[in-house]
């Protein structure tokens, strides 16, 4: 499932706040890493929402097309 950019940015902000307020260093590092990951995902989501098609999206489209063709071939095999 693809997450909207706004949700990614909210999660990024939450993790940054945790990274600043957490008393344990290991948890601060984990929250900072999570914030960076949410930031990266937000950038990708913003691109998707702007209409950019990534290579991953192109590959997903191609795979779905191949499955659809195989399904049609199987239906034709039994009905035609």
MIRO-51442 format. One line per field, with one value per residue: z, x, y of N, C-alpha, C, O in turn; residue in three letters. Coordinates in steps of 0.02 Angstrom, whole numbers, padded with zeros to 5 digits. Layout:
MIRO-51442
nup = (Z; ...)
neast = (X; ...)
nnorth = (Y; ...)
caup = (Z; ...)
caeast = (X; ...)
canorth = (Y; ...)
cup = (Z; ...)
ceast = (X; ...)
cnorth = (Y; ...)
oup = (Z; ...)
oeast = (X; ...)
onorth = (Y; ...)
code = (ALA; ...)
***
This chain:
MIRO-51442
nup = (00000; -00038; 00043; 00085; 00057; 00156; 00272; 00286; 00314; 00436; 00517; 00508; 00575; 00703; 00737; 00737; 00845; 00947; 00939; 00991; 01121; 01188; 01324; 01318; 01231; 01129; 01085; 01040; 00929; 00852; 00828; 00755; 00642; 00595; 00567; 00461; 00366; 00348; 00294; 00171; 00112; 00105; 00009; -00105; -00108; -00132; -00261; -00329; -00307; -00381; -00506; -00561; -00627; -00558; -00582; -00513; -00505; -00642; -00665; -00583; -00654; -00774; -00729; -00682; -00804; -00872; -00791; -00814; -00950; -00947; -00873; -00960; -01066; -01005; -00980; -01112; -01154; -01091; -01128; -01261)
neast = (00042; 00026; 00079; 00016; 00095; 00075; 00047; 00167; 00252; 00196; 00227; 00365; 00391; 00344; 00434; 00553; 00529; 00525; 00657; 00722; 00673; 00681; 00746; 00838; 00984; 00995; 00863; 00842; 00927; 00865; 00740; 00782; 00832; 00714; 00643; 00717; 00692; 00553; 00555; 00619; 00524; 00420; 00464; 00462; 00325; 00275; 00322; 00250; 00120; 00126; 00121; 00229; 00303; 00384; 00526; 00501; 00362; 00334; 00382; 00293; 00173; 00202; 00214; 00083; 00016; 00068; 00019; -00118; -00126; -00088; -00193; -00301; -00261; -00271; -00409; -00457; -00408; -00489; -00616; -00619)
nnorth = (-00059; 00110; 00255; 00415; 00575; 00672; 00598; 00531; 00640; 00682; 00571; 00576; 00697; 00662; 00560; 00633; 00718; 00623; 00580; 00689; 00700; 00579; 00486; 00380; 00338; 00241; 00230; 00359; 00361; 00263; 00323; 00434; 00372; 00314; 00430; 00482; 00382; 00395; 00523; 00500; 00416; 00506; 00596; 00513; 00486; 00614; 00634; 00533; 00581; 00695; 00647; 00581; 00435; 00305; 00193; 00078; 00080; 00067; -00061; -00133; -00110; -00176; -00309; -00333; -00323; -00435; -00540; -00522; -00552; -00687; -00740; -00716; -00799; -00924; -00928; -00927; -01048; -01141; -01104; -01081)
caup = (00000; -00042; 00095; 00062; 00080; 00219; 00327; 00294; 00347; 00505; 00551; 00512; 00629; 00765; 00752; 00754; 00913; 00991; 00939; 01034; 01189; 01217; 01369; 01301; 01169; 01077; 01059; 01001; 00865; 00815; 00806; 00703; 00582; 00571; 00538; 00395; 00321; 00333; 00249; 00105; 00085; 00090; -00056; -00156; -00110; -00164; -00332; -00354; -00306; -00434; -00570; -00584; -00623; -00543; -00615; -00475; -00528; -00710; -00659; -00557; -00709; -00821; -00697; -00683; -00874; -00887; -00757; -00848; -01012; -00930; -00852; -01021; -01103; -00970; -00993; -01182; -01159; -01066; -01157; -01333)
caeast = (00000; 00063; 00059; 00014; 00151; 00057; 00054; 00240; 00279; 00174; 00267; 00433; 00392; 00336; 00497; 00602; 00513; 00548; 00730; 00745; 00649; 00691; 00803; 00887; 01020; 00978; 00797; 00850; 00955; 00814; 00691; 00813; 00834; 00645; 00626; 00750; 00656; 00490; 00570; 00632; 00460; 00380; 00488; 00435; 00252; 00263; 00333; 00192; 00062; 00135; 00112; 00290; 00301; 00451; 00543; 00467; 00292; 00333; 00389; 00229; 00125; 00220; 00198; 00010; -00003; 00086; -00029; -00182; -00120; -00088; -00261; -00341; -00241; -00300; -00481; -00467; -00390; -00545; -00680; -00615)
canorth = (00000; 00172; 00303; 00485; 00616; 00707; 00550; 00522; 00699; 00679; 00520; 00602; 00746; 00625; 00525; 00684; 00739; 00569; 00580; 00744; 00695; 00512; 00485; 00328; 00353; 00192; 00247; 00421; 00341; 00226; 00372; 00475; 00329; 00309; 00496; 00485; 00337; 00428; 00578; 00471; 00393; 00566; 00621; 00468; 00497; 00679; 00623; 00496; 00624; 00745; 00614; 00548; 00362; 00279; 00130; 00025; 00081; 00041; -00133; -00159; -00108; -00230; -00373; -00339; -00336; -00505; -00583; -00516; -00590; -00759; -00757; -00719; -00858; -00981; -00927; -00947; -01119; -01181; -01083; -01071)
cup = (00000; 00008; 00066; 00093; 00147; 00279; 00340; 00332; 00421; 00546; 00558; 00570; 00698; 00785; 00770; 00825; 00963; 00996; 00984; 01107; 01225; 01262; 01351; 01233; 01113; 01045; 01019; 00932; 00821; 00787; 00751; 00637; 00552; 00538; 00468; 00344; 00301; 00285; 00178; 00073; 00067; 00022; -00113; -00164; -00145; -00240; -00363; -00360; -00359; -00504; -00598; -00576; -00614; -00581; -00579; -00496; -00598; -00709; -00633; -00612; -00758; -00792; -00698; -00754; -00892; -00854; -00791; -00914; -01000; -00911; -00913; -01061; -01072; -00982; -01063; -01191; -01140; -01098; -01233; -01369)
ceast = (00044; 00035; 00063; 00072; 00136; 00066; 00128; 00271; 00258; 00216; 00340; 00439; 00386; 00401; 00553; 00592; 00536; 00624; 00758; 00728; 00663; 00752; 00857; 00918; 01001; 00910; 00800; 00877; 00904; 00761; 00719; 00816; 00764; 00624; 00656; 00713; 00589; 00501; 00582; 00566; 00415; 00400; 00460; 00359; 00236; 00273; 00273; 00131; 00066; 00130; 00174; 00283; 00372; 00464; 00509; 00394; 00287; 00338; 00325; 00177; 00139; 00202; 00123; -00014; 00011; 00037; -00097; -00181; -00122; -00158; -00307; -00325; -00270; -00375; -00496; -00454; -00449; -00612; -00678; -00595)
cnorth = (00062; 00222; 00373; 00524; 00650; 00661; 00537; 00580; 00702; 00630; 00543; 00651; 00712; 00592; 00575; 00709; 00686; 00568; 00635; 00734; 00629; 00512; 00433; 00341; 00305; 00208; 00312; 00405; 00306; 00275; 00416; 00436; 00323; 00374; 00503; 00441; 00366; 00487; 00555; 00449; 00453; 00595; 00578; 00478; 00563; 00673; 00587; 00541; 00679; 00713; 00579; 00472; 00337; 00214; 00072; 00022; 00052; -00035; -00165; -00162; -00165; -00298; -00384; -00355; -00410; -00553; -00581; -00555; -00665; -00782; -00763; -00782; -00921; -00985; -00951; -01022; -01163; -01163; -01081; -01130)
oup = (00035; 00013; 00027; 00148; 00189; 00332; 00397; 00377; 00464; 00601; 00609; 00609; 00745; 00843; 00813; 00862; 01016; 01049; 01012; 01151; 01286; 01241; 01368; 01184; 01056; 00985; 00970; 00882; 00761; 00730; 00703; 00583; 00491; 00487; 00423; 00287; 00242; 00241; 00130; 00014; 00019; -00017; -00163; -00220; -00184; -00279; -00416; -00410; -00380; -00554; -00653; -00524; -00658; -00608; -00611; -00503; -00612; -00746; -00657; -00616; -00781; -00829; -00713; -00763; -00924; -00884; -00798; -00930; -01037; -00929; -00917; -01088; -01107; -00992; -01074; -01231; -01169; -01096; -01266; -01430)
oeast = (00095; -00026; 00108; 00096; 00180; 00090; 00150; 00312; 00297; 00237; 00371; 00486; 00420; 00421; 00594; 00640; 00563; 00652; 00813; 00765; 00657; 00806; 00916; 00884; 00993; 00901; 00764; 00854; 00899; 00740; 00683; 00805; 00756; 00590; 00623; 00704; 00570; 00459; 00559; 00555; 00378; 00357; 00436; 00333; 00188; 00235; 00248; 00096; 00015; 00135; 00171; 00259; 00414; 00418; 00490; 00366; 00240; 00304; 00304; 00139; 00092; 00177; 00100; -00060; -00031; 00016; -00130; -00230; -00153; -00179; -00347; -00370; -00292; -00402; -00542; -00487; -00460; -00659; -00731; -00589)
onorth = (00064; 00230; 00389; 00508; 00655; 00682; 00533; 00570; 00723; 00644; 00530; 00647; 00732; 00595; 00561; 00720; 00703; 00557; 00628; 00756; 00625; 00535; 00442; 00354; 00326; 00199; 00320; 00432; 00319; 00269; 00432; 00464; 00326; 00373; 00527; 00461; 00363; 00499; 00586; 00461; 00449; 00616; 00605; 00479; 00566; 00703; 00606; 00540; 00706; 00748; 00552; 00448; 00347; 00184; 00022; -00033; 00014; -00070; -00218; -00210; -00198; -00341; -00440; -00395; -00442; -00602; -00632; -00589; -00702; -00837; -00810; -00814; -00967; -01040; -00990; -01054; -01216; -01202; -01078; -01128)
code = (UNK; UNK; UNK; UNK; UNK; UNK; UNK; UNK; UNK; UNK; UNK; UNK; UNK; UNK; UNK; UNK; UNK; UNK; UNK; UNK; UNK; UNK; UNK; UNK; UNK; UNK; UNK; UNK; UNK; UNK; UNK; UNK; UNK; UNK; UNK; UNK; UNK; UNK; UNK; UNK; UNK; UNK; UNK; UNK; UNK; UNK; UNK; UNK; UNK; UNK; UNK; UNK; UNK; UNK; UNK; UNK; UNK; UNK; UNK; UNK; UNK; UNK; UNK; UNK; UNK; UNK; UNK; UNK; UNK; UNK; UNK; UNK; UNK; UNK; UNK; UNK; UNK; UNK; UNK; UNK)
***
